Amino acid sequence: MRPQINKQLLSMIEVFAAFIRAARDLTQRNILVHALWPPLVSLAAWSALAVALWEPAQATLAAMLPDWSWLTSSWVSGWLVNAILLMALAPLVYFTTLMLVATVALPLMMTVVAARDYPDLSRYGSNVVWGSVVNTLLAGLVFVLGWLITLPLLLIPGVLLVMPLAWAAWLNQRTFRFDALAEHASADERRRVIARCKPQLLLAGGGAALLVYVPLVNLLAPAWAALVFVHLCLSALRRLRAEEGVWVG
């Protein structure tokens, strides 16, 4: 029992240290710029689309509401329609931001972080760009469809506090564990690091998801999450290669 507790504690310490290192990275101007533009671009694009389509979407959704007695009030139904539209819009904004971070911003930030903290790790990755795009699109498709399908569950008390966090945590770890290793690890190394570090990756995904609920910090949440996974995964890759005697700088 004690070794299991010690292992869990070590995992938590590793994740916490990765968050601290990622926060330090965000204090650098050349990294902060790439952390900020994806959420701003995503928010601007979806806001413009929402303004253009909001009224038709309201009318369509209002017509689909069930004929329940408590929904007969125009105020209640109007509030519910707007809430559902906002809840549907949120994952689209978040996924678009993740897509921009994973495919464009993270490789630029990785150049700085890897050169400073992991110069000893040789790069054995292949098909990095297309692999990142495909991985992010597949993860995003599951995320957006799963979110929209489970939207009715938000009517259940308490689910609103749990479901968005669970989906965001899953998307974070599913997306960034690949991107963090894509340039440096071979396919076999990537699979082994992910299998070995699954508890840390899940914990990091959940911790990064919580950042979305902090005002202003939420703008940096996707990039912060990406950097956390970079430190977790590249540190694990370094240990794996050291254990196997592979140390080519």
N, C-alpha and C positions, 0 to 999 in steps of 0.2 A: 504493500500500500504506500509506504513512504517513498520508494523510488518513483512511483507514478505521480505522487504529489510534487516531488522535486522536478520531474520532467515537465509538468504543467506550469510550475513556477518559472522554470527556465524559458519555456515558450513565451510566457507573458513578458518576461524581461527582454527577450529578443525583439518582440513586437514593439514594446515601449521604446527601446533604444532606436529602432528603425524610424519610429515617429519623430523622435528627437532629431535624428540626423536629417530626416526629410524637412523638418521645420528649419533647421540650419541652412539647408540648400535654398529654401525659399527666400532667405534674406539676401541672396545674391541677385543683383539686378538682371543679369542675363538669363537667369532661371525664372525670376518673378514675372518678367515680360511674357514668357511662353506659358506661364501658369495662368495668367489673367485673360489673354485674348480669346481662348476657346469658349469660356462661359459667357463672355460679353457678346461674342459673335452669335453664339447659339441663342442666347436670350433675346437679342435684337431680332434675329430672323423669325423665331417662333412668335414673338410678340406682334410683329408686323402681320404675320399670317393669322394670328388670333383676332386681331382687330378687324381684318377683312372678312373673316368667316364666323365671327362670334354669334351674330344675330341669327343667321340661318341654322347654325348648329344648335342654338337654344331652342328654336322652333321645332327642329327635328327631334331633339331629345325629349322635349316636353310632351310631344305627341306619343312617345314610346313609354312614358311613365304608366304604371299600373293604376287602375281606377280604385285606389284606396281612399277611405274617408278622410284620413289625415292629410292626404295630398290635394284635397279639393281647394284649400286655401291658395290663392295665387302667390301670396308671400312665401309660404312654405315650399311650394313647387318651384318657384323662381329661385329661391335660395339653394334648393337641392340641385337644380339643373346647373347653376353656376359652379357649385361645389364639385359636381361630377366632371364638368368641363375642365376645371382647374386641375383636378386630380388626374385627368387624362393627359393634360398638357405637360404636367411636371415630369413624367418619365421620358417624354419626347425631348424636352430640353436637356435633361440629365444625360440621356443616351447620346444625343448629338454632341454634347460637350465631351463625353468620354471618347467618342469616335475621333474628334479633333485632337484630343490629348494623346490618345494611343497611337494614331497614325502620323501625326505631324509634330506636335509639341514635344512628346516624350523622346523621340530620337534626337532632337536638338538639345534637350536637357541632359540626356544620357551622355552626350559627348563631353559635357563638362564634368558630370558626376563620375563617370567611369575613369576619365583621365586623372582625376584627383584622388579618388578613393580605391579604385580597382585597376591600377595600371598593370598589375601582374597577370591579369586574366586575358588569355588569348581569345580571339573571337572565332568561334567555329560555327556560327549560325549561317543559315542559308535561307533564301526566299523570305527575307525579313519583312519587306514592305507588304508583299501580297499575303504572306502568312498573317501579319497583323491585321490587315483589312478583313480577310476572311474570318479570322477568329473573332474580331470585334463585331462584325455583322451578324454572325451566328449567335453570339452571346446576346447582342442587342435584340435580335428577333425574338429569342426566347423571353427576354426581359419584357419587352413591350407587349407581346401577345399575352404573356402570363399576367402582367399587370392589368391589362384591359379585361381579360377574362375573369380575374378575381376582384374587379372593382365592386361588384355587388356585395362582397363580403365586408366592405367598409361600413355597411349599415349595421353590422353586428357590433355591439359595444365592446370597446377595447381593441378591436382588430386594427383600427386606424393607427394605434400606437406601435403595432408590431409588424404588420404586413409591408409597409413601405421600407422599413429598416431591413427586413429580411431580404426583400428583392434587391435593394441597393447593395447589401453585403454580398449577395451571390454574384451580382454583376461585377463588382469591384474585383473580387478574387478571380473570377472566370476570365476577365479581360486582361488584367495587368500581370497576372502570373506568367502569361505567354510573352507579353511585350517586354517584361523585365529581363527575360532570359533569351529572347529571340536572337540578339546579335552575338552573344557570347557562348551560348550552350549549343551543343549538337542536339539532335532530336532525342537521342537516348539519354543524354545528360538532363535535358529538360524534363523528361518523364520521371526520372529518378529523383530530381530535386523536388518536383511537385508532390510526388508520393511521400517523400521523406518529411516535407515541411507542411503537410496538409493542415494540421492544427493551427500553426502560426499563420498560414495564409487565410484560413477562415476567420481567425481572430482579427487579423489586420483588415479584412474586408468589412467586418462588423464595426470596428473602430473607425474606419474611414467613412462608413455610412452615417455614423453619428455626427460627423462634422457637418453634414448637410443641414442639420437642425440649428447650427450656430450662425446667427446673422453675421454677414460680411465674410466670416471664415468660409461659409458655404461656397463662395465664389472660387476659393482656392482648393476646395475639397477634392475634385477629380485629380488635379495635378499633385496635390499632397499625397493622395492615395497612390498614384503612380510611382512617386519617389519612394514611398514606404516599401512598395513591392520590389523596387529596384534594389534597395539595401538588403531586404530580407533574402531575396533570391540570389543576388550575386555573392552575398556572404556565404550562403549555403553552397553555392557552386564552388567557391574557393575552398571550403572545407572538404567537399567531395573530391576535388582534384588533389588536395593535399593528402587525403587518406589513401588515394590510389597511386600516389607518386607522380601525378601529372602536374607539372608546375612549369609551364612555358611562358615566359614573360614577353 
